Amino acid sequence: MCTSCGEDYRIFSVEIVTKEPVNTNMELYKEIATRLFQNKVISNINVGNNKAYNVGGRQLFGFELHLGNEKKPSTVTIDNVKTALNGILDQFEGYSEMQIKLN
């Protein structure tokens, strides 16, 4: 957890298997933010530490989500984040197997 501007943020690591190397994807980030806001999980989001890497012959795209909810911090849980983002990769060709972990 980190604190910025008087608000607590929980940090989640996201790892996605990709067909090609990916360093950033603004459309994916917009969709993540939209789903988290619509599901009332967050009031603020920051994305950082983007990276493309290969592990065991699998191409991976990783980044961190710094999520906060000023009015109701208890909604920022791993379960709520996973529920809100369930099926998000269906609309992104060449993306599969998203793993989300709480740091």
matplotlib code that plots the C-alpha trace (Angstrom):
import matplotlib.pyplot as plt

x = [0.0, 1.2, -0.1, -0.3, -2.2, -3.9, -5.4, -4.3, -3.6, -3.4, -0.9, -1.7, 0.7, -0.9, 0.7, -0.8, 0.4, 0.7, 1.4, 3.8, 5.9, 3.8, 5.2, 2.0, -1.6, -3.7, -6.9, -6.5, -5.7, -8.9, -11.0, -9.5, -10.3, -13.8, -14.7, -13.2, -15.1, -18.4, -18.2, -17.5, -14.2, -12.1, -12.1, -8.5, -6.1, -2.5, -0.7, 3.1, 6.1, 5.1, 7.3, 7.5, 9.5, 9.8, 9.6, 9.8, 9.1, 6.0, 5.8, 4.4, 3.2, 3.3, 2.4, 1.2, -2.2, -2.2, -5.9, -7.6, -11.1, -11.3, -14.9, -14.8, -11.3, -12.7, -13.9, -10.3, -9.9, -8.3, -11.7, -13.4, -10.7, -10.7, -14.5, -14.6, -11.9, -13.3, -13.4, -11.6, -9.1, -11.8, -11.7, -7.9, -6.6, -3.4, -3.9, -4.7, -4.2, -4.3, -2.9, -3.6, -1.8, -1.9, 1.6]
y = [0.0, 3.5, 6.9, 9.8, 13.1, 11.8, 8.8, 5.2, 3.2, -0.6, -1.8, -4.8, -6.5, -7.6, -10.1, -11.0, -13.6, -11.9, -13.1, -10.3, -8.1, -5.2, -2.3, -0.3, -0.4, 2.7, 1.0, -1.8, 0.8, 2.8, -0.4, -1.4, 2.1, 2.0, -1.3, -0.5, 2.8, 1.3, -1.4, 1.3, -0.4, 2.8, 6.6, 6.9, 4.8, 5.0, 2.6, 2.2, -0.1, -1.4, -4.1, -6.8, -9.9, -13.6, -16.4, -20.0, -19.3, -17.3, -13.6, -11.5, -8.0, -6.7, -3.6, -2.3, -0.8, 1.7, 1.8, 3.9, 4.8, 8.0, 7.5, 3.7, 2.2, -1.2, -1.8, -2.0, -5.7, -8.4, -10.1, -6.9, -6.1, -9.6, -9.6, -6.2, -7.3, -10.7, -11.3, -8.1, -9.8, -11.2, -7.9, -7.8, -10.0, -11.8, -11.4, -14.3, -15.5, -12.5, -12.9, -10.2, -10.2, -7.8, -6.5]
z = [0.0, -0.7, 0.4, -1.9, -1.6, 1.6, -0.2, 0.3, -2.8, -3.1, -5.6, -7.9, -10.3, -13.6, -15.9, -19.3, -21.9, -25.3, -28.8, -29.5, -27.2, -25.7, -23.7, -23.3, -24.4, -23.7, -25.0, -22.4, -19.6, -20.6, -20.5, -17.1, -15.7, -17.1, -15.6, -12.2, -12.1, -13.3, -10.7, -8.0, -7.0, -7.4, -7.5, -8.7, -10.8, -11.8, -14.1, -14.1, -14.4, -17.8, -19.2, -21.9, -21.0, -21.9, -19.3, -20.2, -23.8, -23.0, -24.0, -21.1, -20.6, -17.1, -15.3, -11.9, -11.0, -8.2, -7.1, -4.5, -3.4, -1.5, -0.2, 0.3, 0.5, 1.5, -2.0, -3.4, -2.9, -5.1, -5.4, -6.5, -9.0, -10.5, -10.8, -12.5, -15.0, -15.7, -19.4, -20.3, -22.6, -24.9, -26.8, -27.2, -29.9, -29.0, -25.2, -22.9, -19.3, -17.1, -13.6, -10.9, -7.6, -4.7, -3.8]

ax = plt.figure().add_subplot(projection="3d")
ax.plot(x, y, z, "-o")
ax.set_aspect("equal")
plt.show()
